[in-house]
Amino acid sequence: MIKSNADRLLSSYMLWGILSISSFIVFVALLLVTLVLEKTDMVLYFIMLLTGFLWIGVTSISRHVFVMLKRYIGKDISILEFLSTQFIVLLFPFLYMKLKKEVRTYKGKKEKGDTAEGSK
């Protein structure tokens, strides 16, 4: 089965969303380790810093893929929707399900348009 660009973007959004959530979990786990140890060295702080940067970077890539997908299917992005992508750790399942439904609707309209053109 050949995947459309919308399907590829949706899969990419899921990948980057999962990576964002994973890096956030690692960051929080490292933060808890530093709280429990009460005395840490600079290496652990450096690893925490890098993990935080990773989380921020992966979240911004996820946001970019979200915006690309919405533009590809011809939907407008509201300011609230754009800002909600920053909270991907909390809202990812809801945003993904909504996007999946919008892509399904887009593909259905596209197929109806292709069949209407083919019958002429």
PyMOL CGO cylinders between C-alpha atoms (Angstrom):
from pymol import cmd
from pymol.cgo import CYLINDER

trace = [
    CYLINDER, 0.00, 0.00, 0.00, 1.36, 3.39, -1.00, 0.3, 1, 1, 1, 1, 1, 1,
    CYLINDER, 1.36, 3.39, -1.00, 1.33, 5.99, 1.74, 0.3, 1, 1, 1, 1, 1, 1,
    CYLINDER, 1.33, 5.99, 1.74, 0.26, 9.51, 0.90, 0.3, 1, 1, 1, 1, 1, 1,
    CYLINDER, 0.26, 9.51, 0.90, 2.14, 12.57, 2.07, 0.3, 1, 1, 1, 1, 1, 1,
    CYLINDER, 2.14, 12.57, 2.07, -0.53, 13.16, 4.70, 0.3, 1, 1, 1, 1, 1, 1,
    CYLINDER, -0.53, 13.16, 4.70, 0.01, 9.66, 6.09, 0.3, 1, 1, 1, 1, 1, 1,
    CYLINDER, 0.01, 9.66, 6.09, 3.77, 10.18, 6.17, 0.3, 1, 1, 1, 1, 1, 1,
    CYLINDER, 3.77, 10.18, 6.17, 3.39, 13.48, 7.99, 0.3, 1, 1, 1, 1, 1, 1,
    CYLINDER, 3.39, 13.48, 7.99, 0.97, 11.90, 10.46, 0.3, 1, 1, 1, 1, 1, 1,
    CYLINDER, 0.97, 11.90, 10.46, 3.42, 9.05, 11.13, 0.3, 1, 1, 1, 1, 1, 1,
    CYLINDER, 3.42, 9.05, 11.13, 6.23, 11.57, 11.53, 0.3, 1, 1, 1, 1, 1, 1,
    CYLINDER, 6.23, 11.57, 11.53, 4.13, 13.57, 13.99, 0.3, 1, 1, 1, 1, 1, 1,
    CYLINDER, 4.13, 13.57, 13.99, 3.52, 10.42, 16.02, 0.3, 1, 1, 1, 1, 1, 1,
    CYLINDER, 3.52, 10.42, 16.02, 7.25, 9.59, 16.02, 0.3, 1, 1, 1, 1, 1, 1,
    CYLINDER, 7.25, 9.59, 16.02, 8.34, 13.06, 17.16, 0.3, 1, 1, 1, 1, 1, 1,
    CYLINDER, 8.34, 13.06, 17.16, 5.53, 13.21, 19.71, 0.3, 1, 1, 1, 1, 1, 1,
    CYLINDER, 5.53, 13.21, 19.71, 6.60, 9.93, 21.27, 0.3, 1, 1, 1, 1, 1, 1,
    CYLINDER, 6.60, 9.93, 21.27, 10.23, 11.07, 21.30, 0.3, 1, 1, 1, 1, 1, 1,
    CYLINDER, 10.23, 11.07, 21.30, 9.21, 14.31, 22.97, 0.3, 1, 1, 1, 1, 1, 1,
    CYLINDER, 9.21, 14.31, 22.97, 7.28, 12.50, 25.67, 0.3, 1, 1, 1, 1, 1, 1,
    CYLINDER, 7.28, 12.50, 25.67, 10.16, 10.06, 26.18, 0.3, 1, 1, 1, 1, 1, 1,
    CYLINDER, 10.16, 10.06, 26.18, 12.76, 12.79, 26.53, 0.3, 1, 1, 1, 1, 1, 1,
    CYLINDER, 12.76, 12.79, 26.53, 10.51, 14.61, 29.00, 0.3, 1, 1, 1, 1, 1, 1,
    CYLINDER, 10.51, 14.61, 29.00, 10.16, 11.46, 31.09, 0.3, 1, 1, 1, 1, 1, 1,
    CYLINDER, 10.16, 11.46, 31.09, 13.94, 10.98, 31.10, 0.3, 1, 1, 1, 1, 1, 1,
    CYLINDER, 13.94, 10.98, 31.10, 14.40, 14.62, 32.11, 0.3, 1, 1, 1, 1, 1, 1,
    CYLINDER, 14.40, 14.62, 32.11, 11.96, 14.29, 35.01, 0.3, 1, 1, 1, 1, 1, 1,
    CYLINDER, 11.96, 14.29, 35.01, 13.58, 11.01, 36.09, 0.3, 1, 1, 1, 1, 1, 1,
    CYLINDER, 13.58, 11.01, 36.09, 16.99, 12.67, 36.16, 0.3, 1, 1, 1, 1, 1, 1,
    CYLINDER, 16.99, 12.67, 36.16, 15.54, 15.57, 38.12, 0.3, 1, 1, 1, 1, 1, 1,
    CYLINDER, 15.54, 15.57, 38.12, 14.12, 13.14, 40.67, 0.3, 1, 1, 1, 1, 1, 1,
    CYLINDER, 14.12, 13.14, 40.67, 17.48, 11.37, 40.91, 0.3, 1, 1, 1, 1, 1, 1,
    CYLINDER, 17.48, 11.37, 40.91, 19.19, 14.66, 41.73, 0.3, 1, 1, 1, 1, 1, 1,
    CYLINDER, 19.19, 14.66, 41.73, 16.58, 15.40, 44.38, 0.3, 1, 1, 1, 1, 1, 1,
    CYLINDER, 16.58, 15.40, 44.38, 17.00, 11.99, 45.98, 0.3, 1, 1, 1, 1, 1, 1,
    CYLINDER, 17.00, 11.99, 45.98, 20.80, 12.07, 45.96, 0.3, 1, 1, 1, 1, 1, 1,
    CYLINDER, 20.80, 12.07, 45.96, 20.86, 15.60, 47.39, 0.3, 1, 1, 1, 1, 1, 1,
    CYLINDER, 20.86, 15.60, 47.39, 24.51, 15.82, 46.39, 0.3, 1, 1, 1, 1, 1, 1,
    CYLINDER, 24.51, 15.82, 46.39, 25.44, 15.51, 42.74, 0.3, 1, 1, 1, 1, 1, 1,
    CYLINDER, 25.44, 15.51, 42.74, 28.36, 16.31, 40.54, 0.3, 1, 1, 1, 1, 1, 1,
    CYLINDER, 28.36, 16.31, 40.54, 28.56, 18.44, 37.42, 0.3, 1, 1, 1, 1, 1, 1,
    CYLINDER, 28.56, 18.44, 37.42, 28.25, 15.46, 35.06, 0.3, 1, 1, 1, 1, 1, 1,
    CYLINDER, 28.25, 15.46, 35.06, 24.69, 14.78, 36.17, 0.3, 1, 1, 1, 1, 1, 1,
    CYLINDER, 24.69, 14.78, 36.17, 23.79, 18.46, 35.83, 0.3, 1, 1, 1, 1, 1, 1,
    CYLINDER, 23.79, 18.46, 35.83, 25.30, 18.48, 32.36, 0.3, 1, 1, 1, 1, 1, 1,
    CYLINDER, 25.30, 18.48, 32.36, 23.30, 15.39, 31.36, 0.3, 1, 1, 1, 1, 1, 1,
    CYLINDER, 23.30, 15.39, 31.36, 20.15, 17.03, 32.72, 0.3, 1, 1, 1, 1, 1, 1,
    CYLINDER, 20.15, 17.03, 32.72, 20.89, 20.15, 30.71, 0.3, 1, 1, 1, 1, 1, 1,
    CYLINDER, 20.89, 20.15, 30.71, 21.38, 18.14, 27.53, 0.3, 1, 1, 1, 1, 1, 1,
    CYLINDER, 21.38, 18.14, 27.53, 18.20, 16.16, 28.15, 0.3, 1, 1, 1, 1, 1, 1,
    CYLINDER, 18.20, 16.16, 28.15, 16.26, 19.40, 28.66, 0.3, 1, 1, 1, 1, 1, 1,
    CYLINDER, 16.26, 19.40, 28.66, 17.64, 20.76, 25.38, 0.3, 1, 1, 1, 1, 1, 1,
    CYLINDER, 17.64, 20.76, 25.38, 16.71, 17.49, 23.68, 0.3, 1, 1, 1, 1, 1, 1,
    CYLINDER, 16.71, 17.49, 23.68, 13.16, 17.79, 25.01, 0.3, 1, 1, 1, 1, 1, 1,
    CYLINDER, 13.16, 17.79, 25.01, 12.86, 21.37, 23.77, 0.3, 1, 1, 1, 1, 1, 1,
    CYLINDER, 12.86, 21.37, 23.77, 14.30, 20.49, 20.36, 0.3, 1, 1, 1, 1, 1, 1,
    CYLINDER, 14.30, 20.49, 20.36, 12.14, 17.43, 19.81, 0.3, 1, 1, 1, 1, 1, 1,
    CYLINDER, 12.14, 17.43, 19.81, 9.05, 19.38, 20.89, 0.3, 1, 1, 1, 1, 1, 1,
    CYLINDER, 9.05, 19.38, 20.89, 9.79, 22.08, 18.33, 0.3, 1, 1, 1, 1, 1, 1,
    CYLINDER, 9.79, 22.08, 18.33, 10.28, 19.48, 15.57, 0.3, 1, 1, 1, 1, 1, 1,
    CYLINDER, 10.28, 19.48, 15.57, 6.97, 17.92, 16.56, 0.3, 1, 1, 1, 1, 1, 1,
    CYLINDER, 6.97, 17.92, 16.56, 5.33, 21.35, 16.37, 0.3, 1, 1, 1, 1, 1, 1,
    CYLINDER, 5.33, 21.35, 16.37, 6.83, 21.94, 12.94, 0.3, 1, 1, 1, 1, 1, 1,
    CYLINDER, 6.83, 21.94, 12.94, 5.49, 18.62, 11.62, 0.3, 1, 1, 1, 1, 1, 1,
    CYLINDER, 5.49, 18.62, 11.62, 2.07, 19.47, 13.11, 0.3, 1, 1, 1, 1, 1, 1,
    CYLINDER, 2.07, 19.47, 13.11, 2.03, 22.81, 11.28, 0.3, 1, 1, 1, 1, 1, 1,
    CYLINDER, 2.03, 22.81, 11.28, 3.20, 21.21, 8.01, 0.3, 1, 1, 1, 1, 1, 1,
    CYLINDER, 3.20, 21.21, 8.01, 0.48, 18.58, 8.21, 0.3, 1, 1, 1, 1, 1, 1,
    CYLINDER, 0.48, 18.58, 8.21, -2.25, 21.11, 8.95, 0.3, 1, 1, 1, 1, 1, 1,
    CYLINDER, -2.25, 21.11, 8.95, -1.12, 23.26, 6.00, 0.3, 1, 1, 1, 1, 1, 1,
    CYLINDER, -1.12, 23.26, 6.00, -0.91, 20.22, 3.73, 0.3, 1, 1, 1, 1, 1, 1,
    CYLINDER, -0.91, 20.22, 3.73, -4.51, 19.23, 4.39, 0.3, 1, 1, 1, 1, 1, 1,
    CYLINDER, -4.51, 19.23, 4.39, -5.62, 22.84, 3.98, 0.3, 1, 1, 1, 1, 1, 1,
    CYLINDER, -5.62, 22.84, 3.98, -6.64, 23.60, 7.55, 0.3, 1, 1, 1, 1, 1, 1,
    CYLINDER, -6.64, 23.60, 7.55, -6.03, 26.86, 9.36, 0.3, 1, 1, 1, 1, 1, 1,
    CYLINDER, -6.03, 26.86, 9.36, -4.11, 26.82, 12.62, 0.3, 1, 1, 1, 1, 1, 1,
    CYLINDER, -4.11, 26.82, 12.62, -5.50, 28.92, 15.41, 0.3, 1, 1, 1, 1, 1, 1,
    CYLINDER, -5.50, 28.92, 15.41, -3.23, 30.63, 17.90, 0.3, 1, 1, 1, 1, 1, 1,
    CYLINDER, -3.23, 30.63, 17.90, -4.58, 28.49, 20.74, 0.3, 1, 1, 1, 1, 1, 1,
    CYLINDER, -4.58, 28.49, 20.74, -3.99, 25.32, 18.73, 0.3, 1, 1, 1, 1, 1, 1,
    CYLINDER, -3.99, 25.32, 18.73, -0.43, 26.41, 17.89, 0.3, 1, 1, 1, 1, 1, 1,
    CYLINDER, -0.43, 26.41, 17.89, 0.35, 27.20, 21.52, 0.3, 1, 1, 1, 1, 1, 1,
    CYLINDER, 0.35, 27.20, 21.52, -1.17, 23.92, 22.70, 0.3, 1, 1, 1, 1, 1, 1,
    CYLINDER, -1.17, 23.92, 22.70, 1.49, 22.04, 20.75, 0.3, 1, 1, 1, 1, 1, 1,
    CYLINDER, 1.49, 22.04, 20.75, 3.99, 23.18, 23.38, 0.3, 1, 1, 1, 1, 1, 1,
    CYLINDER, 3.99, 23.18, 23.38, 2.15, 20.95, 25.88, 0.3, 1, 1, 1, 1, 1, 1,
    CYLINDER, 2.15, 20.95, 25.88, 2.61, 17.86, 23.74, 0.3, 1, 1, 1, 1, 1, 1,
    CYLINDER, 2.61, 17.86, 23.74, 3.48, 15.83, 26.84, 0.3, 1, 1, 1, 1, 1, 1,
    CYLINDER, 3.48, 15.83, 26.84, -0.05, 16.31, 28.14, 0.3, 1, 1, 1, 1, 1, 1,
    CYLINDER, -0.05, 16.31, 28.14, -2.10, 16.76, 24.98, 0.3, 1, 1, 1, 1, 1, 1,
    CYLINDER, -2.10, 16.76, 24.98, -0.44, 14.40, 22.48, 0.3, 1, 1, 1, 1, 1, 1,
    CYLINDER, -0.44, 14.40, 22.48, -3.13, 11.69, 22.46, 0.3, 1, 1, 1, 1, 1, 1,
    CYLINDER, -3.13, 11.69, 22.46, -5.89, 14.24, 21.91, 0.3, 1, 1, 1, 1, 1, 1,
    CYLINDER, -5.89, 14.24, 21.91, -4.01, 16.18, 19.23, 0.3, 1, 1, 1, 1, 1, 1,
    CYLINDER, -4.01, 16.18, 19.23, -3.02, 12.99, 17.43, 0.3, 1, 1, 1, 1, 1, 1,
    CYLINDER, -3.02, 12.99, 17.43, -6.56, 11.60, 17.37, 0.3, 1, 1, 1, 1, 1, 1,
    CYLINDER, -6.56, 11.60, 17.37, -7.89, 14.94, 16.10, 0.3, 1, 1, 1, 1, 1, 1,
    CYLINDER, -7.89, 14.94, 16.10, -5.24, 15.07, 13.38, 0.3, 1, 1, 1, 1, 1, 1,
    CYLINDER, -5.24, 15.07, 13.38, -5.91, 11.47, 12.40, 0.3, 1, 1, 1, 1, 1, 1,
    CYLINDER, -5.91, 11.47, 12.40, -9.59, 12.27, 11.96, 0.3, 1, 1, 1, 1, 1, 1,
    CYLINDER, -9.59, 12.27, 11.96, -8.80, 15.38, 9.91, 0.3, 1, 1, 1, 1, 1, 1,
    CYLINDER, -8.80, 15.38, 9.91, -6.43, 13.41, 7.66, 0.3, 1, 1, 1, 1, 1, 1,
    CYLINDER, -6.43, 13.41, 7.66, -9.09, 10.73, 7.17, 0.3, 1, 1, 1, 1, 1, 1,
    CYLINDER, -9.09, 10.73, 7.17, -11.59, 13.44, 6.20, 0.3, 1, 1, 1, 1, 1, 1,
    CYLINDER, -11.59, 13.44, 6.20, -9.06, 15.04, 3.85, 0.3, 1, 1, 1, 1, 1, 1,
    CYLINDER, -9.06, 15.04, 3.85, -8.33, 11.72, 2.14, 0.3, 1, 1, 1, 1, 1, 1,
    CYLINDER, -8.33, 11.72, 2.14, -12.04, 11.01, 1.78, 0.3, 1, 1, 1, 1, 1, 1,
    CYLINDER, -12.04, 11.01, 1.78, -12.65, 14.38, 0.12, 0.3, 1, 1, 1, 1, 1, 1,
    CYLINDER, -12.65, 14.38, 0.12, -9.61, 13.89, -2.10, 0.3, 1, 1, 1, 1, 1, 1,
    CYLINDER, -9.61, 13.89, -2.10, -10.82, 10.46, -3.21, 0.3, 1, 1, 1, 1, 1, 1,
    CYLINDER, -10.82, 10.46, -3.21, -14.29, 11.84, -3.97, 0.3, 1, 1, 1, 1, 1, 1,
    CYLINDER, -14.29, 11.84, -3.97, -12.67, 14.59, -6.01, 0.3, 1, 1, 1, 1, 1, 1,
    CYLINDER, -12.67, 14.59, -6.01, -10.53, 12.08, -7.93, 0.3, 1, 1, 1, 1, 1, 1,
    CYLINDER, -10.53, 12.08, -7.93, -13.51, 9.83, -8.71, 0.3, 1, 1, 1, 1, 1, 1,
    CYLINDER, -13.51, 9.83, -8.71, -15.61, 12.80, -9.83, 0.3, 1, 1, 1, 1, 1, 1,
    CYLINDER, -15.61, 12.80, -9.83, -12.85, 13.89, -12.20, 0.3, 1, 1, 1, 1, 1, 1,
    CYLINDER, -12.85, 13.89, -12.20, -12.43, 10.34, -13.51, 0.3, 1, 1, 1, 1, 1, 1,
    CYLINDER, -12.43, 10.34, -13.51, -16.12, 10.00, -14.41, 0.3, 1, 1, 1, 1, 1, 1,
    CYLINDER, -16.12, 10.00, -14.41, -16.07, 13.10, -16.63, 0.3, 1, 1, 1, 1, 1, 1,
]
cmd.load_cgo(trace, "trace")
